[in-house]
């Protein structure tokens, strides 16, 4: 029998467990599905639906449908990741969500706690355990349950103009101290040029920089969630960025202006995730051969990175076709043909977590834009330098929203980056308590 949908989930121990359901809905997705809606064994082909905003998704669906006859996937495109989560929430409430859905790492716990994601431990628990690194397993597994399957890791790294670094006589910085020294040299040489752009206004980047510095914003502590945003590790990471802004060493304009400066050669580098490569190629095609990728500058001489983005695939809570959905998910995330299909059109530089899929992506990658450099090698190096133990909690959306709101004060000069951590901590704790989640 298909499992009835949760009307609410009480996460008393911070664990997302079906045993903690407060009750079941008697309408919508909670009604018993008809035989036609279930994954009937007598059905030769199981039809499932899939939604995503990720580049190359239609090509992946086409390749999967052509490769086998057991499952047929119909794809619907989501406008953006920002639109994805309210749309999924509404669809699950109405009982018409796609079977396979896309959820970024920071939103997995939240989507699970709100009843959007189905517990797929039976269908995908071994898949995740056997095919993905421990650091990414911890991002999709909570309280002993598996909620989604990793696709990629948005390894934090530095994209830079090799020709302009040479022109200004700067070496690729390995530490943030070296980055600041290089920034000073560039700004002194030309007041219309900067080494990079400010992190102010990008809460996901705040998190990545904190993670790189050893912070852990969330964790399960016994029967409660522990929220640790306002910590020394996070303050240290953001103080580095604040110092660069205060010294006028970074551009602080919004994205459209930054893109103009990048096009004009006035912005020498970009700190971003491994997914950024495809966008760089398409937006600045005339700069082919001039860009390279390096590990992100580290707090000390030891390599250290973090994840800045990355997506997973799960099954919506009202789906009755989890087995077929996971079969498709497994193909997308671990089968070399699935990865090749995604990157074949040149719209994606996805960096798969699964090693076999990653190898296929690396082999299929055309390195001409990056002067012959295989950027997958840099991302692989960075992935090994990601500190373990980071967990995104079920209040992440509130955390990021509060950081975004408070960042306006930083841009206005009335506050520093470190000042916005306490309000984010307070807002997150309040949100969890209001949802009945135990917090320490």
KOLTI-245339 format. One record per residue (C-alpha): x, y, z; residue in one letter. Coordinates in Angstrom, 1 decimal, decimal comma, always signed. Layout:
BEGIN
R/X/Y/Z/A
...
This chain:
BEGIN
R/+0,0/+0,0/+0,0/X
R/+1,3/+3,5/-0,7/X
R/+2,2/+5,5/+2,4/X
R/-0,2/+8,2/+3,3/X
R/+1,3/+11,8/+3,3/X
R/+2,3/+13,5/+6,4/X
R/+0,1/+16,4/+7,4/X
R/+2,9/+17,5/+9,8/X
R/+6,2/+16,2/+11,0/X
R/+7,4/+16,8/+14,6/X
R/+11,1/+16,4/+14,7/X
R/+11,4/+16,0/+18,4/X
R/+14,9/+14,6/+18,2/X
R/+16,0/+16,5/+15,2/X
R/+15,7/+13,2/+13,4/X
R/+13,5/+13,0/+10,3/X
R/+11,7/+9,8/+11,1/X
R/+8,3/+8,5/+10,0/X
R/+7,8/+7,3/+13,6/X
R/+7,5/+10,9/+14,7/X
R/+4,5/+11,7/+12,5/X
R/+1,9/+13,8/+14,3/X
R/-0,9/+12,6/+12,1/X
R/-2,0/+11,8/+8,6/X
R/-4,1/+13,8/+6,2/X
R/-7,4/+12,4/+5,1/X
R/-7,5/+14,3/+1,8/X
R/-5,3/+15,0/-1,2/X
R/-2,1/+13,0/-1,4/X
R/-3,1/+11,2/+1,8/X
R/-6,0/+9,3/+0,1/X
R/-5,3/+5,8/-1,0/X
R/-4,0/+5,8/-4,6/X
R/-5,9/+3,9/-7,2/X
R/-4,3/+0,8/-8,8/X
R/-3,6/+2,8/-11,9/X
R/-1,5/+5,2/-9,9/X
R/+0,6/+2,6/-8,2/X
R/+3,8/+0,9/-9,4/X
R/+2,0/-2,2/-10,6/X
R/+4,2/-5,2/-11,4/X
R/+2,0/-6,2/-14,3/X
R/+2,7/-2,8/-16,0/X
R/+5,4/-3,3/-18,6/X
R/+6,6/+0,3/-18,5/X
R/+6,3/+2,6/-15,4/X
R/+5,7/+6,3/-16,3/X
R/+7,2/+8,8/-13,9/X
R/+7,7/+12,5/-13,9/X
R/+10,8/+14,6/-13,1/X
R/+11,4/+18,3/-12,5/X
R/+14,6/+20,3/-12,3/X
R/+16,3/+23,5/-13,3/X
R/+19,7/+21,9/-13,8/X
R/+21,3/+22,3/-17,2/X
R/+21,3/+19,2/-19,4/X
R/+18,3/+17,6/-17,7/X
R/+16,2/+17,1/-20,8/X
R/+19,2/+15,5/-22,5/X
R/+19,6/+13,1/-19,6/X
R/+15,9/+12,2/-19,7/X
R/+16,1/+11,5/-23,5/X
R/+19,2/+9,3/-23,1/X
R/+17,6/+7,4/-20,2/X
R/+14,4/+6,7/-22,1/X
R/+16,4/+5,6/-25,1/X
R/+18,6/+3,2/-23,0/X
R/+15,9/+1,1/-21,5/X
R/+12,1/+0,3/-21,6/X
R/+11,2/-0,3/-18,0/X
R/+10,8/+3,3/-16,9/X
R/+9,6/+6,2/-19,1/X
R/+10,4/+9,7/-17,7/X
R/+8,6/+12,9/-18,6/X
R/+10,5/+16,0/-17,8/X
R/+9,2/+19,4/-16,7/X
R/+11,6/+22,3/-16,3/X
R/+11,7/+24,6/-13,3/X
R/+12,6/+28,2/-13,9/X
R/+15,2/+28,3/-11,2/X
R/+16,3/+26,9/-7,8/X
R/+14,6/+29,9/-6,1/X
R/+11,2/+28,9/-7,7/X
R/+11,8/+25,2/-7,0/X
R/+11,0/+24,9/-3,2/X
R/+7,7/+26,9/-2,9/X
R/+6,6/+25,1/-6,1/X
R/+7,4/+21,7/-4,7/X
R/+5,7/+22,5/-1,4/X
R/+2,5/+23,5/-3,1/X
R/+2,6/+20,5/-5,4/X
R/+3,0/+18,1/-2,6/X
R/+0,2/+19,7/-0,6/X
R/-2,0/+19,4/-3,7/X
R/-0,9/+15,8/-4,3/X
R/+0,5/+16,4/-7,8/X
R/+4,2/+16,8/-7,3/X
R/+6,6/+15,1/-9,8/X
R/+7,9/+11,7/-8,7/X
R/+11,5/+12,7/-8,9/X
R/+12,5/+16,1/-7,6/X
R/+15,7/+18,1/-7,4/X
R/+16,8/+19,4/-4,0/X
R/+20,1/+21,3/-3,2/X
R/+22,1/+20,1/-0,2/X
R/+21,1/+23,1/+2,1/X
R/+17,4/+22,3/+1,6/X
R/+17,3/+18,5/+2,1/X
R/+16,7/+18,5/+5,8/X
R/+14,1/+21,2/+5,5/X
R/+12,2/+19,5/+2,6/X
R/+12,3/+16,3/+4,6/X
R/+11,0/+17,9/+7,8/X
R/+8,2/+19,6/+5,9/X
R/+7,0/+16,4/+4,3/X
R/+8,1/+17,2/+0,8/X
R/+10,7/+14,4/+0,5/X
R/+9,9/+10,7/+1,0/X
R/+12,1/+8,5/+3,1/X
R/+13,8/+6,4/+0,5/X
R/+16,0/+4,3/+2,9/X
R/+14,7/+1,0/+1,5/X
R/+15,0/+2,0/-2,1/X
R/+18,3/+4,1/-2,0/X
R/+20,0/+3,5/+1,4/X
R/+22,5/+1,1/+0,0/X
R/+22,9/+3,1/-3,2/X
R/+24,0/+6,1/-1,2/X
R/+26,2/+4,2/+1,3/X
R/+28,0/+2,2/-1,4/X
R/+28,5/+4,9/-4,1/X
R/+29,2/+8,3/-2,4/X
R/+31,7/+9,8/-0,1/X
R/+31,0/+10,0/+3,7/X
R/+31,1/+13,8/+3,6/X
R/+28,2/+13,9/+1,1/X
R/+26,3/+11,0/+2,7/X
R/+26,0/+13,1/+5,8/X
R/+24,2/+15,8/+3,8/X
R/+21,4/+13,5/+2,6/X
R/+21,1/+11,1/+5,6/X
R/+19,5/+12,1/+8,9/X
R/+18,4/+10,0/+11,9/X
R/+19,3/+6,9/+10,1/X
R/+17,1/+7,6/+7,1/X
R/+18,1/+8,4/+3,5/X
R/+16,2/+11,3/+1,9/X
R/+17,9/+11,9/-1,4/X
R/+20,8/+10,9/-3,6/X
R/+23,8/+13,2/-4,3/X
R/+24,5/+14,3/-7,9/X
R/+27,3/+16,8/-7,7/X
R/+29,6/+18,7/-5,3/X
R/+30,0/+22,4/-5,9/X
R/+33,6/+22,5/-4,8/X
R/+34,7/+26,0/-3,9/X
R/+37,5/+27,2/-6,1/X
R/+39,0/+30,2/-7,8/X
R/+38,6/+31,0/-11,5/X
R/+41,2/+33,5/-12,7/X
R/+42,5/+35,2/-15,8/X
R/+45,9/+33,7/-16,3/X
R/+46,9/+36,5/-18,8/X
R/+46,0/+39,3/-16,5/X
R/+47,6/+37,6/-13,5/X
R/+50,8/+37,6/-15,6/X
R/+50,3/+41,2/-16,7/X
R/+50,0/+42,4/-13,1/X
R/+52,8/+40,2/-11,9/X
R/+50,8/+38,2/-9,3/X
R/+51,1/+34,6/-8,5/X
R/+48,1/+32,4/-7,8/X
R/+47,4/+32,9/-4,1/X
R/+47,3/+29,8/-2,0/X
R/+46,2/+31,5/+1,2/X
R/+43,8/+34,4/+2,0/X
R/+46,9/+36,4/+3,2/X
R/+48,4/+35,9/-0,2/X
R/+45,1/+36,8/-1,9/X
R/+45,1/+40,2/+0,0/X
R/+48,7/+40,9/-1,0/X
R/+47,8/+40,2/-4,6/X
R/+44,7/+42,4/-4,3/X
R/+46,7/+45,3/-3,0/X
R/+49,2/+45,0/-5,9/X
R/+46,5/+45,0/-8,5/X
R/+44,6/+47,9/-7,0/X
R/+47,8/+49,9/-6,7/X
R/+48,7/+49,3/-10,3/X
R/+45,3/+50,3/-11,7/X
R/+42,5/+51,9/-9,7/X
R/+40,0/+50,6/-12,3/X
R/+40,9/+46,9/-11,7/X
R/+40,3/+44,6/-8,8/X
R/+41,3/+41,0/-8,2/X
R/+37,8/+39,9/-7,3/X
R/+34,3/+40,8/-6,0/X
R/+33,0/+41,1/-2,5/X
R/+31,1/+38,2/-0,8/X
R/+28,7/+40,6/+0,9/X
R/+25,1/+39,7/+0,0/X
R/+25,8/+36,0/-0,7/X
R/+24,9/+34,0/+2,4/X
R/+25,7/+30,7/+0,7/X
R/+29,3/+32,0/+0,2/X
R/+29,4/+33,0/+3,9/X
R/+28,5/+29,4/+4,8/X
R/+31,1/+28,0/+2,4/X
R/+33,9/+30,2/+3,8/X
R/+32,8/+29,4/+7,4/X
R/+32,8/+25,7/+6,5/X
R/+36,3/+26,0/+4,9/X
R/+37,5/+27,5/+8,2/X
R/+36,2/+24,6/+10,3/X
R/+32,8/+25,9/+11,3/X
R/+29,7/+23,6/+11,7/X
R/+26,5/+25,5/+11,6/X
R/+24,3/+22,6/+12,5/X
R/+24,5/+19,2/+14,1/X
R/+22,4/+16,5/+15,8/X
R/+23,1/+16,6/+19,5/X
R/+21,4/+13,8/+21,3/X
R/+17,7/+14,4/+20,8/X
R/+18,0/+18,0/+19,6/X
R/+19,4/+20,1/+16,7/X
R/+22,4/+22,2/+17,7/X
R/+22,6/+25,6/+15,9/X
R/+26,1/+27,2/+15,9/X
R/+26,2/+30,0/+13,4/X
R/+27,7/+32,8/+15,5/X
R/+31,0/+31,1/+16,2/X
R/+34,7/+32,1/+16,2/X
R/+35,4/+30,0/+13,1/X
R/+32,7/+31,8/+11,2/X
R/+33,7/+35,2/+12,5/X
R/+37,3/+34,6/+11,5/X
R/+36,3/+33,7/+7,9/X
R/+34,0/+36,7/+7,5/X
R/+36,6/+39,1/+9,0/X
R/+38,9/+38,2/+6,2/X
R/+36,3/+39,2/+3,7/X
R/+35,4/+42,4/+5,6/X
R/+39,0/+43,5/+5,7/X
R/+39,2/+43,2/+1,9/X
R/+36,1/+45,3/+1,5/X
R/+37,2/+47,9/+4,0/X
R/+40,5/+48,3/+2,2/X
R/+38,6/+48,8/-1,1/X
R/+40,4/+45,8/-2,6/X
R/+37,3/+44,2/-4,1/X
R/+34,4/+45,3/-6,3/X
R/+31,2/+45,6/-4,4/X
R/+28,7/+46,2/-7,2/X
R/+25,8/+44,0/-8,1/X
R/+26,0/+41,2/-10,6/X
R/+25,2/+43,1/-13,9/X
R/+28,0/+45,6/-13,2/X
R/+30,4/+42,9/-12,2/X
R/+29,7/+41,1/-15,4/X
R/+30,6/+44,3/-17,3/X
R/+33,8/+44,6/-15,4/X
R/+34,6/+40,9/-16,0/X
R/+34,0/+41,4/-19,8/X
R/+36,3/+44,4/-19,8/X
R/+39,1/+42,6/-18,0/X
R/+38,7/+44,7/-14,8/X
R/+37,8/+41,8/-12,6/X
R/+40,6/+39,2/-12,5/X
R/+39,1/+36,3/-10,6/X
R/+35,9/+34,7/-9,3/X
R/+35,5/+32,6/-6,2/X
R/+32,7/+30,1/-7,0/X
R/+31,7/+26,5/-7,2/X
R/+32,9/+23,9/-9,7/X
R/+29,6/+24,3/-11,6/X
R/+30,6/+27,9/-12,6/X
R/+32,7/+26,7/-15,5/X
R/+29,9/+26,2/-18,0/X
R/+28,4/+29,7/-17,3/X
R/+31,9/+31,2/-17,7/X
R/+32,3/+29,6/-21,1/X
R/+28,9/+30,7/-22,4/X
R/+29,0/+34,2/-21,0/X
R/+32,6/+35,1/-21,9/X
R/+33,2/+33,0/-25,0/X
R/+35,5/+35,7/-26,4/X
R/+37,9/+35,1/-23,5/X
R/+38,5/+31,5/-24,4/X
R/+42,0/+30,2/-23,5/X
R/+42,6/+33,0/-20,9/X
R/+40,9/+31,5/-17,9/X
R/+42,3/+28,9/-15,5/X
R/+41,1/+27,3/-12,2/X
R/+42,9/+27,0/-9,0/X
R/+42,1/+25,7/-5,4/X
R/+40,4/+28,4/-3,4/X
R/+42,8/+30,4/-1,1/X
R/+42,9/+28,7/+2,3/X
R/+43,0/+30,1/+5,8/X
R/+46,5/+28,6/+6,4/X
R/+49,1/+26,9/+4,2/X
R/+47,1/+23,7/+4,4/X
R/+44,6/+23,1/+1,5/X
R/+41,0/+23,7/+2,6/X
R/+37,8/+24,0/+0,6/X
R/+34,1/+23,6/+1,1/X
R/+31,0/+23,0/-1,0/X
R/+29,3/+26,0/-2,6/X
R/+26,3/+24,5/-4,1/X
R/+25,5/+21,0/-5,2/X
R/+22,3/+19,1/-5,9/X
R/+20,6/+15,9/-5,1/X
R/+17,6/+13,9/-6,4/X
R/+14,8/+12,6/-4,2/X
R/+11,3/+11,2/-4,4/X
R/+8,3/+13,5/-3,6/X
R/+6,3/+12,3/-0,6/X
R/+3,1/+11,8/-2,6/X
R/+4,8/+9,6/-5,3/X
R/+3,8/+6,0/-5,4/X
R/+6,6/+5,1/-7,8/X
R/+9,7/+5,3/-5,6/X
R/+11,3/+2,2/-6,9/X
R/+11,1/+3,3/-10,6/X
R/+12,2/+6,8/-9,5/X
R/+15,3/+5,6/-7,7/X
R/+16,2/+3,5/-10,8/X
R/+16,2/+6,7/-12,8/X
R/+18,1/+8,6/-10,1/X
R/+20,8/+5,9/-9,9/X
R/+21,3/+6,1/-13,6/X
R/+21,6/+9,9/-13,5/X
R/+24,1/+10,0/-10,6/X
R/+26,3/+6,9/-11,1/X
R/+26,0/+5,8/-14,7/X
R/+28,7/+7,3/-17,0/X
R/+26,2/+7,6/-19,8/X
R/+23,9/+9,7/-17,7/X
R/+26,7/+12,1/-16,9/X
R/+27,9/+12,3/-20,5/X
R/+24,4/+13,1/-21,6/X
R/+24,2/+16,0/-19,1/X
R/+27,5/+17,7/-20,2/X
R/+27,4/+16,8/-23,9/X
R/+25,8/+20,1/-24,9/X
R/+28,4/+22,2/-23,1/X
R/+25,8/+23,8/-20,8/X
R/+27,0/+21,9/-17,7/X
R/+30,3/+21,4/-15,9/X
R/+28,7/+19,3/-13,2/X
R/+31,3/+17,7/-10,9/X
R/+29,7/+14,3/-9,9/X
R/+30,3/+12,9/-6,4/X
R/+30,3/+9,3/-7,6/X
R/+33,8/+8,5/-8,8/X
R/+32,8/+6,5/-11,9/X
R/+30,5/+9,3/-13,0/X
R/+33,2/+11,8/-12,3/X
R/+35,7/+10,0/-14,4/X
R/+33,2/+10,0/-17,3/X
R/+32,6/+13,7/-16,9/X
R/+36,4/+14,4/-16,9/X
R/+36,9/+12,4/-20,0/X
R/+34,1/+14,0/-21,9/X
R/+35,1/+17,6/-20,9/X
R/+36,6/+19,8/-23,6/X
R/+39,3/+21,9/-21,9/X
R/+40,0/+24,4/-24,7/X
R/+38,3/+27,4/-22,9/X
R/+40,6/+26,8/-20,0/X
R/+43,8/+26,7/-22,1/X
R/+43,9/+23,0/-22,1/X
R/+43,5/+22,6/-18,3/X
R/+41,2/+19,9/-17,1/X
R/+39,2/+21,7/-14,4/X
R/+37,9/+18,4/-13,0/X
R/+41,3/+17,6/-11,7/X
R/+41,2/+20,8/-9,6/X
R/+37,8/+20,1/-8,3/X
R/+38,8/+16,6/-7,3/X
R/+41,7/+18,0/-5,4/X
R/+39,4/+20,4/-3,7/X
R/+36,9/+17,8/-2,7/X
R/+39,5/+15,9/-0,7/X
R/+40,2/+19,2/+1,3/X
R/+36,6/+19,7/+2,4/X
R/+36,3/+19,5/+6,2/X
R/+33,9/+16,7/+7,2/X
R/+31,1/+17,1/+9,7/X
R/+29,1/+20,0/+8,1/X
R/+25,3/+19,4/+8,3/X
R/+22,6/+21,6/+6,9/X
R/+19,8/+21,8/+9,4/X
R/+16,0/+22,0/+8,8/X
R/+16,1/+25,8/+9,4/X
R/+18,6/+26,6/+6,7/X
R/+16,1/+28,6/+4,6/X
R/+15,5/+30,9/+7,5/X
R/+19,2/+31,2/+8,2/X
R/+20,1/+32,2/+4,6/X
R/+17,1/+34,6/+4,4/X
R/+18,1/+36,4/+7,6/X
R/+21,7/+36,7/+6,5/X
R/+20,5/+38,2/+3,2/X
R/+18,3/+40,7/+4,9/X
R/+21,0/+41,7/+7,4/X
R/+23,6/+42,0/+4,5/X
R/+21,8/+45,2/+3,4/X
R/+23,1/+46,9/+6,5/X
R/+26,7/+45,7/+5,7/X
R/+26,4/+47,1/+2,2/X
R/+25,2/+50,4/+3,7/X
R/+28,2/+50,5/+6,0/X
R/+26,2/+50,5/+9,2/X
R/+27,3/+46,9/+10,2/X
R/+30,1/+44,5/+9,7/X
R/+29,7/+40,9/+8,4/X
R/+30,3/+39,5/+11,8/X
R/+27,4/+41,6/+13,2/X
R/+24,8/+39,7/+11,2/X
R/+25,6/+36,3/+12,6/X
R/+23,8/+36,7/+16,0/X
R/+20,5/+37,7/+14,3/X
R/+20,8/+34,8/+12,0/X
R/+21,4/+32,4/+14,9/X
R/+18,4/+33,8/+16,8/X
R/+16,1/+33,6/+13,8/X
R/+17,0/+30,0/+13,1/X
R/+16,5/+28,9/+16,6/X
R/+13,2/+30,6/+16,8/X
R/+12,0/+29,0/+13,5/X
R/+12,9/+25,5/+14,7/X
R/+11,2/+26,0/+18,0/X
R/+8,1/+27,3/+16,3/X
R/+8,0/+24,2/+14,2/X
R/+8,2/+22,0/+17,3/X
R/+11,8/+21,0/+16,8/X
R/+14,0/+20,6/+19,9/X
R/+17,0/+22,9/+19,8/X
R/+20,2/+23,2/+21,9/X
